[in-house]
Amino acid sequence: MPSVSTVMTFNVFLLGFCFLLVFTSFTTASGIEALVLASIPNFPGKAYYSQAIIYAVFSFANWLSPAVVNVIGPRISMFAAALTYCLFVASFLKPSEVFLYTASAVLGIGAAVIWTAQGNFLTLNSTTETMGRNSGIFWALFQSSMLFGNIFVYFQFSGETTITESSRFTVFLVLTISACVGAFLFCGLRRPPTESLTPLAHNYQVESECPDTPAVSAMKNAARSTRAAFNLLFTKNLMLLCLPFAYTGFVVAFYSAVYGTCVGNTTIFGADSEKLATVCGLLTGVGEITAGLSFSIFDKKTTRFGRDPIVVIGFLCHMTAFYIIFLNIPDLTPTADVSTQSYINPNVYLAVFCSFLLGFGDGCYQTQLISILGSIYRDDSVSAFALFRFIQSLAAMAAFFYSQNLVLKWHLVILCVTNVLGFVGYCCVEMTSKQHTAGYQVVPDHDDED
């Protein structure tokens, strides 16, 4: 019989691989959505509205996702949620405006459930000593989706001036198959050896022994889960962590939607400026993967020195990237093609280097946020991760709304300010956790609720 550590490690790697397949499909589809829809004659649907619907529903569905995960468990939750990604990607095989927007809304619900369940399942398969390592392993596998999808599309559309119907069908058929395979691989996840009844699960068990029907008991447990998440939001530590939560939402929107557009609109880069935008997306993925692998390989050293030095690295990487982007990329590029230089003559290598810094810095923040939530809120990880994704997606939604109306410098001002606030908020929580106990066995701040 496999040992406990073997089962836990297997689950972490399979979890990451499932997310790799599902998000290779979704991330690639989202990245080319605007180009694909624009290539369909007289198609009324807009990629911007589709993405806005996803993030709007995602934001508020996070209040319901803890109830879903607590009632049916993280493994079934992730499988069911992954099917919503299959539906969204499949909607491009035979595009329909109503189907596209409906699939976007359904995906928003699925996204809330899959990310809440992921955080809970990763926590159940980690100890306080392995949480940082497992976060890095998962993040490296997950972010590999940015490489495979972009490379596939780059070669599939190479040499085409417009996206033909046959090319579109081929690309989205492959992406749909990738998402479906990833969804069904969730069925291979094994029951976490350390899984035990949380207070909410225990309450559900007690309710089940009462005269209430299973449906009534489930509804009571769902309401209890939502109430627990709401109460947790107003604890001191969680309110401080909302600052880095929001920052990661702003920065994800920037590197996924704004920066690539800026590079593509910098016509001084030449005829290949749009291809350079794809290369920037690849380098962002390389940065994310490098961060995840680094913190998993050197987990013992990073555990000894704490999580905050890693966040310091992420903070400095992003500040450096923002400064170089400010100097290197013209101010009007978020909204129009620009043929003039910025403060310096735009440099291709600097543009690509900044993409790597954005990815690596984001990897620093994201892995350590996952790690600290899994450590501090180990007994309430479902609610904690739901709140993380709620604040993050809310910030990303806001960023998508203002992104087309601001010049580059104001994007960078917002990012710099929120980076500082997020860094301070994270370090305050990390310092508090260290005061509770040496190492990473941390006591949740439930006293703050009194």
C-alpha positions as CSV (number, residue, x, y, z in Angstrom):
1,M,0.0,0.0,0.0
2,P,1.5,3.4,-0.9
3,S,2.7,5.6,1.9
4,V,0.9,8.7,2.9
5,S,3.6,11.0,1.5
6,T,3.5,9.1,-1.8
7,V,-0.3,9.5,-2.2
8,M,-0.1,13.2,-1.3
9,T,2.8,13.8,-3.8
10,F,0.9,11.9,-6.5
11,N,-2.2,14.0,-5.9
12,V,-0.2,17.3,-6.2
13,F,1.4,16.3,-9.5
14,L,-1.9,15.0,-11.0
15,L,-3.7,18.1,-9.8
16,G,-1.1,20.3,-11.6
17,F,-1.3,18.2,-14.7
18,C,-5.1,18.4,-14.8
19,F,-4.9,22.2,-14.6
20,L,-2.2,22.2,-17.3
21,L,-4.5,20.5,-19.7
22,V,-7.7,22.4,-18.9
23,F,-6.0,25.8,-18.8
24,T,-3.9,25.1,-22.0
25,S,-7.3,25.1,-23.6
26,F,-8.9,28.0,-21.7
27,T,-5.9,30.4,-21.7
28,T,-5.2,29.9,-25.4
29,A,-8.9,30.3,-26.3
30,S,-9.0,33.6,-24.2
31,G,-5.8,34.9,-25.8
32,I,-7.1,34.5,-29.4
33,E,-10.8,35.1,-28.7
34,A,-10.7,38.7,-30.0
35,L,-8.9,37.8,-33.2
36,V,-11.1,34.7,-33.8
37,L,-14.4,36.6,-33.4
38,A,-13.2,39.5,-35.5
39,S,-12.4,37.0,-38.3
40,I,-16.1,35.7,-38.5
41,P,-18.1,37.8,-40.9
42,N,-20.9,39.8,-39.3
43,F,-20.5,38.0,-35.9
44,P,-22.0,40.4,-33.3
45,G,-20.4,38.9,-30.2
46,K,-17.4,40.7,-28.6
47,A,-14.5,39.1,-26.8
48,Y,-14.4,42.0,-24.3
49,Y,-18.0,41.4,-23.2
50,S,-17.3,37.7,-23.0
51,Q,-14.3,38.2,-20.7
52,A,-16.2,40.8,-18.6
53,I,-19.0,38.3,-18.1
54,I,-16.6,35.6,-17.0
55,Y,-14.9,37.8,-14.4
56,A,-18.1,39.4,-13.1
57,V,-19.8,36.1,-12.5
58,F,-16.5,34.6,-11.2
59,S,-16.3,37.4,-8.6
60,F,-19.6,36.9,-7.0
61,A,-19.8,33.1,-7.5
62,N,-17.0,32.8,-5.0
63,W,-19.5,33.4,-2.3
64,L,-21.3,30.2,-3.3
65,S,-18.3,28.1,-4.1
66,P,-17.4,27.2,-0.4
67,A,-20.8,25.8,0.0
68,V,-20.5,23.6,-3.1
69,V,-17.0,22.3,-2.2
70,N,-18.0,21.6,1.4
71,V,-21.1,19.7,0.3
72,I,-19.8,17.6,-2.6
73,G,-16.0,17.6,-1.8
74,P,-13.1,19.1,-3.8
75,R,-12.5,16.2,-6.2
76,I,-16.1,16.1,-7.6
77,S,-16.2,19.9,-7.5
78,M,-13.1,20.2,-9.8
79,F,-14.4,17.6,-12.2
80,A,-17.8,19.3,-12.6
81,A,-16.2,22.8,-12.8
82,A,-13.7,21.6,-15.5
83,L,-16.7,20.6,-17.7
84,T,-17.7,24.3,-17.8
85,Y,-14.3,25.1,-19.4
86,C,-15.0,22.4,-22.0
87,L,-18.3,24.0,-22.8
88,F,-16.8,27.5,-23.2
89,V,-14.0,26.3,-25.6
90,A,-16.5,24.2,-27.5
91,S,-18.7,27.3,-28.1
92,F,-16.1,28.4,-30.7
93,L,-16.6,25.3,-32.9
94,K,-19.9,26.7,-34.1
95,P,-20.0,30.3,-32.8
96,S,-23.3,31.8,-31.6
97,E,-23.6,35.1,-29.7
98,V,-26.1,33.7,-27.2
99,F,-24.2,30.5,-26.7
100,L,-20.9,32.4,-26.2
101,Y,-22.2,34.7,-23.5
102,T,-24.1,31.9,-21.8
103,A,-21.0,29.7,-21.8
104,S,-19.0,32.7,-20.4
105,A,-21.5,33.0,-17.5
106,V,-21.5,29.3,-16.8
107,L,-17.7,29.3,-16.9
108,G,-17.6,32.1,-14.3
109,I,-19.4,29.8,-11.9
110,G,-17.1,26.9,-12.7
111,A,-14.0,29.1,-12.3
112,A,-15.1,30.0,-8.7
113,V,-15.7,26.4,-7.8
114,I,-12.5,24.9,-9.4
115,W,-10.2,27.4,-7.7
116,T,-11.8,27.1,-4.3
117,A,-11.6,23.3,-4.6
118,Q,-8.0,23.5,-5.8
119,G,-6.9,25.5,-2.8
120,N,-8.7,23.1,-0.4
121,F,-7.4,20.0,-2.1
122,L,-3.8,21.3,-2.2
123,T,-4.0,22.1,1.5
124,L,-5.3,18.6,2.3
125,N,-2.4,17.0,0.4
126,S,0.2,19.2,2.2
127,T,1.8,19.5,5.6
128,T,3.0,22.8,7.0
129,E,6.5,21.7,5.9
130,T,5.5,20.8,2.3
131,M,3.0,23.5,1.6
132,G,5.5,25.9,0.0
133,R,7.0,23.1,-2.1
134,N,3.7,21.8,-3.3
135,S,2.5,25.3,-4.1
136,G,5.6,25.7,-6.3
137,I,5.1,22.3,-8.1
138,F,1.4,23.1,-8.8
139,W,2.2,26.6,-10.0
140,A,4.9,25.4,-12.4
141,L,2.7,22.7,-13.9
142,F,-0.3,25.0,-14.1
143,Q,1.6,27.9,-15.8
144,S,3.1,25.6,-18.4
145,S,-0.3,26.0,-20.1
146,M,0.9,29.4,-21.2
147,L,3.7,27.8,-23.2
148,F,2.0,24.9,-24.9
149,G,-1.1,26.8,-26.0
150,N,0.8,29.8,-27.4
151,I,3.3,27.6,-29.2
152,F,0.5,25.6,-30.8
153,V,-1.4,28.6,-32.0
154,Y,1.7,30.4,-33.2
155,F,2.5,27.5,-35.6
156,Q,-1.1,26.8,-36.5
157,F,-1.8,30.4,-37.6
158,S,1.7,31.0,-39.0
159,G,1.5,32.4,-42.5
160,E,-2.2,33.2,-42.4
161,T,-3.3,36.8,-42.7
162,T,-6.8,36.0,-41.6
163,I,-8.1,33.1,-39.5
164,T,-10.1,30.7,-41.8
165,E,-13.1,28.7,-40.7
166,S,-11.2,25.4,-41.1
167,S,-8.2,26.7,-39.1
168,R,-10.5,27.9,-36.3
169,F,-12.3,24.6,-36.2
170,T,-9.0,22.6,-36.0
171,V,-7.6,24.8,-33.2
172,F,-10.7,24.7,-31.0
173,L,-11.3,21.0,-31.6
174,V,-7.8,20.3,-30.3
175,L,-8.4,22.7,-27.4
176,T,-11.7,21.2,-26.5
177,I,-10.2,17.7,-26.5
178,S,-7.4,19.0,-24.2
179,A,-10.0,20.4,-21.8
180,C,-12.0,17.2,-21.8
181,V,-9.0,15.0,-21.1
182,G,-8.0,17.3,-18.2
183,A,-11.5,17.2,-16.8
184,F,-11.8,13.4,-16.7
185,L,-8.3,13.1,-15.3
186,F,-9.6,14.8,-12.1
187,C,-11.4,11.4,-11.6
188,G,-8.0,9.9,-11.0
189,L,-7.3,12.0,-7.9
190,R,-7.1,9.9,-4.8
191,R,-8.7,10.6,-1.4
192,P,-6.2,12.7,0.6
193,P,-4.7,10.5,3.4
194,T,-4.9,13.4,5.9
195,E,-8.5,14.4,5.0
196,S,-10.5,14.8,8.1
197,L,-13.8,16.4,9.0
198,T,-13.5,20.1,9.2
199,P,-15.9,21.9,11.6
200,L,-18.3,22.5,8.7
201,A,-18.2,18.9,7.6
202,H,-18.7,17.8,11.2
203,N,-21.7,20.0,11.5
204,Y,-23.0,18.5,8.3
205,Q,-22.6,15.1,9.7
206,V,-24.5,16.1,12.9
207,E,-27.3,17.6,10.8
208,S,-27.5,14.3,8.8
209,E,-28.3,12.4,12.0
210,C,-31.3,14.7,12.6
211,P,-34.7,14.3,11.2
212,D,-33.9,16.8,8.4
213,T,-33.8,15.3,4.9
214,P,-30.4,15.2,3.1
215,A,-31.5,18.1,0.9
216,V,-32.4,20.3,3.9
217,S,-29.2,19.4,5.7
218,A,-27.1,20.2,2.6
219,M,-28.9,23.6,2.3
220,K,-28.1,24.3,6.0
221,N,-24.5,23.4,5.5
222,A,-24.3,25.5,2.3
223,A,-25.7,28.5,4.2
224,R,-23.2,27.9,7.1
225,S,-20.3,27.8,4.6
226,T,-21.3,31.1,3.1
227,R,-21.7,32.7,6.5
228,A,-18.3,31.4,7.6
229,A,-16.6,32.9,4.5
230,F,-18.3,36.3,5.2
231,N,-17.2,36.3,8.8
232,L,-13.7,35.4,7.8
233,L,-13.5,38.3,5.4
234,F,-13.6,40.8,8.4
235,T,-10.8,39.3,10.4
236,K,-7.6,41.4,10.6
237,N,-5.3,39.0,8.8
238,L,-7.8,38.4,5.9
239,M,-8.4,42.2,5.5
240,L,-4.6,42.7,5.2
241,L,-4.3,39.9,2.7
242,C,-7.0,41.5,0.6
243,L,-4.3,44.0,-0.5
244,P,-2.0,41.4,-2.2
245,F,-5.1,39.5,-3.4
246,A,-6.3,42.7,-5.3
247,Y,-2.8,43.4,-6.6
248,T,-2.5,40.0,-8.2
249,G,-5.8,40.7,-10.0
250,F,-4.6,44.0,-11.3
251,V,-1.2,42.5,-12.5
252,V,-2.8,39.5,-14.2
253,A,-5.1,41.8,-16.2
254,F,-2.1,43.9,-17.1
255,Y,0.2,41.1,-18.5
256,S,-2.7,39.1,-20.0
257,A,-4.5,41.9,-21.8
258,V,-2.6,45.3,-21.7
259,Y,1.1,44.6,-22.1
260,G,0.8,42.4,-25.1
261,T,-1.4,45.0,-26.8
262,C,1.1,47.7,-26.0
263,V,4.0,45.7,-27.5
264,G,1.8,44.8,-30.6
265,N,0.9,48.5,-31.1
266,T,4.5,49.7,-30.9
267,T,5.0,49.8,-34.6
268,I,8.6,50.9,-34.3
269,F,9.4,47.2,-33.5
270,G,8.6,46.5,-37.2
271,A,6.3,44.3,-39.1
272,D,6.6,41.5,-36.5
273,S,5.4,43.6,-33.6
274,E,2.2,41.5,-33.3
275,K,4.3,38.2,-33.3
276,L,6.5,39.8,-30.6
277,A,3.4,40.2,-28.4
278,T,3.0,36.4,-28.6
279,V,6.6,35.9,-27.7
280,C,6.0,38.2,-24.7
281,G,3.2,35.9,-23.6
282,L,5.5,32.9,-23.8
283,L,8.2,34.7,-21.7
284,T,5.6,35.5,-19.1
285,G,4.8,31.8,-18.9
286,V,8.5,31.0,-18.6
287,G,8.8,33.5,-15.7
288,E,5.8,31.9,-13.9
289,I,7.2,28.4,-14.4
290,T,10.7,29.4,-13.3
291,A,9.3,30.9,-10.1
292,G,7.3,27.8,-9.3
293,L,10.2,25.4,-10.0
294,S,12.6,27.5,-8.0
295,F,10.5,27.5,-4.9
296,S,9.8,23.8,-5.1
297,I,13.4,22.8,-5.7
298,F,14.8,25.1,-3.0
299,D,11.9,24.5,-0.7
300,K,14.0,23.7,2.4
301,K,16.0,26.9,2.1
302,T,13.0,29.1,1.4
303,T,11.2,27.4,4.3
304,R,14.1,28.2,6.7
305,F,14.2,31.9,5.7
306,G,10.4,32.4,5.5
307,R,8.0,33.4,2.8
308,D,8.5,37.2,3.0
309,P,12.0,37.2,1.2
310,I,10.3,35.6,-1.8
311,V,7.6,38.3,-1.8
312,V,10.4,40.9,-1.6
313,I,11.9,39.4,-4.8
314,G,8.5,39.5,-6.5
315,F,8.0,43.1,-5.4
316,L,11.4,44.2,-6.8
317,C,10.9,42.3,-10.0
318,H,7.6,44.0,-10.7
319,M,8.9,47.5,-9.7
320,T,11.8,47.0,-12.1
321,A,9.6,45.8,-14.9
322,F,7.2,48.8,-14.4
323,Y,10.1,51.3,-14.6
324,I,11.6,49.7,-17.7
325,I,8.1,49.5,-19.4
326,F,7.6,53.2,-18.6
327,L,10.8,54.1,-20.3
328,N,10.6,51.6,-23.2
329,I,7.0,51.6,-24.4
330,P,5.1,54.6,-25.8
331,D,2.3,56.0,-23.6
332,L,-0.6,55.7,-26.1
333,T,0.0,52.1,-27.1
334,P,-2.9,50.6,-24.9
335,T,-5.4,52.2,-27.3
336,A,-3.7,52.8,-30.7
337,D,-0.7,52.0,-32.9
338,V,2.2,54.3,-32.1
339,S,5.2,54.9,-34.3
340,T,7.1,57.3,-32.1
341,Q,9.6,56.4,-29.3
342,S,9.1,56.8,-25.6
343,Y,11.7,58.1,-23.2
344,I,14.2,55.8,-24.9
345,N,14.2,54.1,-28.3
346,P,11.9,51.0,-27.9
347,N,14.1,47.9,-27.4
348,V,12.8,44.4,-28.3
349,Y,15.0,42.7,-25.7
350,L,13.9,45.0,-22.9
351,A,10.2,44.4,-23.9
352,V,10.7,40.6,-23.7
353,F,12.8,40.8,-20.5
354,C,10.0,42.7,-18.8
355,S,7.5,40.0,-19.8
356,F,9.8,37.5,-17.9
357,L,9.9,39.8,-14.9
358,L,6.2,40.2,-14.8
359,G,5.7,36.4,-14.9
360,F,8.4,35.7,-12.3
361,G,7.2,38.3,-10.0
362,D,3.6,37.1,-10.3
363,G,4.8,33.6,-9.5
364,C,6.5,34.9,-6.4
365,Y,3.3,36.5,-5.1
366,Q,0.9,33.7,-6.1
367,T,2.9,30.8,-4.7
368,Q,3.4,32.5,-1.4
369,L,-0.3,33.6,-1.1
370,I,-1.3,29.9,-1.7
371,S,1.3,28.9,0.9
372,I,0.3,31.3,3.6
373,L,-3.4,30.6,3.2
374,G,-2.8,26.9,3.4
375,S,-0.8,27.4,6.6
376,I,-2.8,30.0,8.5
377,Y,-6.3,28.8,7.4
378,R,-5.6,25.1,7.3
379,D,-8.9,24.3,9.0
380,D,-10.9,26.8,6.9
381,S,-9.1,26.6,3.6
382,V,-12.3,26.5,1.5
383,S,-13.5,29.9,2.7
384,A,-10.0,31.4,2.6
385,F,-9.3,30.4,-1.0
386,A,-12.8,31.5,-2.1
387,L,-12.2,34.9,-0.6
388,F,-8.7,35.0,-2.3
389,R,-10.3,34.4,-5.7
390,F,-13.2,36.7,-5.0
391,I,-11.0,39.7,-4.4
392,Q,-8.5,38.8,-7.1
393,S,-11.2,38.4,-9.8
394,L,-13.0,41.6,-8.6
395,A,-9.8,43.5,-9.2
396,A,-9.2,41.9,-12.5
397,M,-12.7,42.7,-13.6
398,A,-12.2,46.4,-12.7
399,A,-8.9,46.4,-14.6
400,F,-10.5,44.9,-17.7
401,F,-13.1,47.7,-17.6
402,Y,-10.7,50.6,-17.3
403,S,-7.9,49.1,-19.5
404,Q,-9.1,50.5,-22.8
405,N,-9.6,54.0,-21.4
406,L,-6.2,54.7,-19.8
407,V,-2.8,55.5,-21.3
408,L,0.1,53.3,-20.2
409,K,1.5,55.6,-17.4
410,W,-1.8,55.4,-15.4
411,H,-1.8,51.6,-15.7
412,L,1.7,51.7,-14.2
413,V,0.8,54.2,-11.5
414,I,-2.1,51.9,-10.4
415,L,0.2,48.9,-10.4
416,C,3.0,50.6,-8.4
417,V,0.6,51.8,-5.7
418,T,-1.2,48.5,-5.4
419,N,2.1,46.6,-5.4
420,V,3.4,48.7,-2.4
421,L,0.1,48.2,-0.6
422,G,0.0,44.4,-1.3
423,F,3.6,44.0,-0.2
424,V,3.0,45.8,3.1
425,G,-0.2,43.8,3.7
426,Y,1.5,40.5,3.1
427,C,4.5,41.2,5.2
428,C,2.3,42.3,8.1
429,V,0.4,39.0,8.1
430,E,3.7,37.0,7.7
431,M,5.2,38.8,10.7
432,T,2.1,38.2,12.8
433,S,2.2,34.5,11.9
434,K,5.8,34.2,12.9
435,Q,5.0,35.7,16.3
436,H,2.5,33.0,17.0
437,T,5.0,30.2,16.5
438,A,8.3,29.3,15.1
439,G,8.2,27.9,11.6
440,Y,4.9,27.5,9.7
441,Q,2.5,25.9,12.2
442,V,0.3,29.0,12.5
443,V,-2.8,29.7,14.6
444,P,-5.6,31.3,12.7
445,D,-6.6,34.8,13.8
446,H,-10.1,33.7,15.0
447,D,-9.7,36.0,18.0
448,D,-10.1,38.9,15.6
449,E,-13.7,37.9,15.1
450,D,-14.6,38.5,18.7
